Amino acid sequence: MILAAGRGERMRPLTDDRPKPLLEVGGRSLLEWHLVALARAGIVDVVINLAWQGERIREALGDGADHSVRIRYSDEGESALETGGGIFRALPLLGAAPFLVVNGDIWTDHDFAQLPPLDSGALASLVLVPNPPHHPQGDFGLVARAEGGFDVLTTPGDAPRHTYSGIGVYRPEFFEGSTDGRFPLLPLLRRAGAAGRLRGRLYQGLWCDVGTPERLRELDERLGGGAVG
């Protein structure tokens, strides 16, 4: 699932007439970069949620055939349901197996064929990245498990904190007890972390949270008109 329903307030005026994931860097929209990477990894069934200017995304991507994927859309109406509510609304389209979620407003060279492991006791597994300059405090800690892999700590502790990349693998059971409507993801992450059922790993490749026009411009210059990917 690619999350693409947000308003993108910090990107205005660029997002006054288009959703933020349709902004272009390196000659492609952010959504197209994701679709190319997903198809390369062999992931062809994609769900995209829609709210602000959602029809623009439908018009741009259609059924996904041009990018060798199959797209279905989860329409949230005029007002986005936040991350938790958006994923929950889309669960009927995502099926009973664990699924990948990717924020539509990031760019990364992460190989989606190498997803974070999800052991039998885990409800979700997150990709964390080194803290960028605009988010030096980070989000979550990582602690090695005796069985292998890492637990994600969602409360302050002694472990160094890293930034959630917007990439994670979730079981549908992660959302147990939720109801349709607008709600954030963080309380559910904290619940899973407190129960010892949240895993993760640190990715140190290329990653950018395209949250401001300045970061969009810097990324576009870095990609040099499509030289990466």
N, C-alpha and C positions, 0 to 999 in steps of 0.2 A: 504494500500500500504506500502510495506517495501522498503526503499531506500537502494540500494545495489550496485550502479554503480560507486562509488568513487574509486580512485586509491590507497588511503591509504599511501601517501608518508611518513608520520611520523612513520609508522609501519615497514618500510623497515629495514632489508631484509625479514621480515616475509611475506610481501605481494608481493614479487617479483614473486612468482609462484601461488598465490591464491588471491582472493578478501578478503578484510578485514573482511566482515561479515561471512566468512567461518573459521576464526580463532576460536579455541576452548577454552572454559573455563568450568571447572566443568564437563568435559566429553562430552560436546555438543558444536556445533558451535553456534555462536551468532544468526545466522538465525534460527537454530533449537529451541533455547530458545524462540524466538519470536513466532514461529509456534505453539509450545506447549501451550504457554500462550493464543494465539489467539483462538485456538481450545477449550481450557478450558472455554473461555468466550463466546463461541458459534459463533465466527466469522470464517467462513469457506471459504469464497471467498477472495483470496489474489492475489494481483498483486505485482510482484517484478521487479524492473528495473535493466537492465544489461548493463555493458560496459566493464571495465577492467576484463579480464578473466571470462567473463560472462558464457561461456560454462561450467566452473567448477561448477557454481551454478546450472545450469540445470542438470548436471550429478549427483550432490549430492542430489537434492531435487525432481527432476522429476516433476510429476503432483501434488505432495503433498499428495498423498493417504497414504503414510507411516506415515504421521503426522495428518491424519484426516482432511485435508483441500484440497481445489482445487486451484492450482496455475496457473496463467497466467503470461506471461513474457512480459515486455515492453523493446525491444532491442534498445539501443541508439547508437550502433556501437562502434567504437574503443575509442571515446572520449565522456566522460559523459557530460550531458547537465546541470550540476549543479542542485540544489534542485528544483528551480522553473521550469526550462525547463524540468526536468525529470518528475515532476508531471504533467505538462501540456501535455507532449507527451502521458502520460498514461490515460488521461481523457476519451477517448473513451472506455477503458476497465473498468473504474470505475463507469460509469453510471451517472444518474441525481441526485441521492440522496447524502447527506453529506457522507463523507468517512473519515476513520482514516488513518493517515500517521505516520509511525514509522521509525526513523533512524535505519538502519541495524547495526550500529556500537556502539550501546548502550546496556547495560544490566540493567534490572529493575525488581522489583517484583510488579510493577503496575498491578492492575487488569483491564484488558481491557474491562470487563463488566461494569466498572464504569468510563465511558468516561466523559470528561468535557462537561457541558451542552452547547447547541447551541440554543439560543433563536431566535425568528423570525427575529430580527434585526441584527443578527450577521452573518458575513461571515466566521468566523473561531473562534475556541476556543483552547487555548494552555494549555498544562501542563507545569508549571514551577516548578523548584526545588531549594532548597537552594544552594547558590554558592559554588562549590567545590574549593579546594585550588588552582587548576591551573587556575581558572576563577573567581577571587574574585570580580571583578567589576560588574558581572552579565550582563544581557541583557535588561530586561524589568521590569517595575513596575506594581503593581496591585493596583487598587483603587476600593473600594466598590461602588456598584450601589444602588440607592434608591430602585430600583425594585427587588433587590436581585442579587447575583453573583458579579463578578468583571470585570471591564474593564482592558485591558492590555494597558499600556502606552509604546509606542515604542520610545519616545523622553525623554531626561533627565528631571527629575522633582524631587519633594520632596519625592515621594513614594520610599521606599526601592526597590532596584533592585534585581531580581532573574534571574536564568539561564533557558533558554529554554531547555527543556528536550529532544527535538526531537520527541515529541509525540503531535499530534494535530488533531483536527477534522476540515475539510474544506468543504465548499460548492463549487461546480464547478464554481459558479458565482464569487468566490474569484479571479479567473484568467481571468475575463472579460477584453478584450483588449489585451491580450497576444498573441504572435504569436510563432509558432514552432521554436525552436532553443535554444541556451544556454543562460540562465539567472538565477540570484540568486533569492531566496525567500524573502530576507529582504525588498527590496523596496515595494513589495506587502503587506507585513505585516505592514510597515509604512503607506501605503496608507489606509489600513483598519483601523489601529489605529487612524489616523488623522480624519477619518470619524465617529469615535465612533462605529465601527462595529467589534471590536476585543475583545473577552472575554478570560478569563483564570482562572486558580486556581493553588494553590500551593500544590504540593505533597511532603510529607516529609518521604516517605518510602525509600527503597533501590533503588539506581540509580547510574550508572557509565558510563561515557563517555570513551570508550576504545580507547583512542587516542594515546597512546604510548606503547611500549613493556613493560615498567615498570608497567603501570596501568593494562595491560593485565595479567601480572604475579601476581600482587597483588589480582586481582579479582579471578583468578584461585585458588589461595591459600585460599581466603575467602570462596569460594564455596565448597572447600574440596572434589573435585571429584564428585560433583553433589548432595551435601547434601541439597541444596536449590531448590525448584521448584518441 
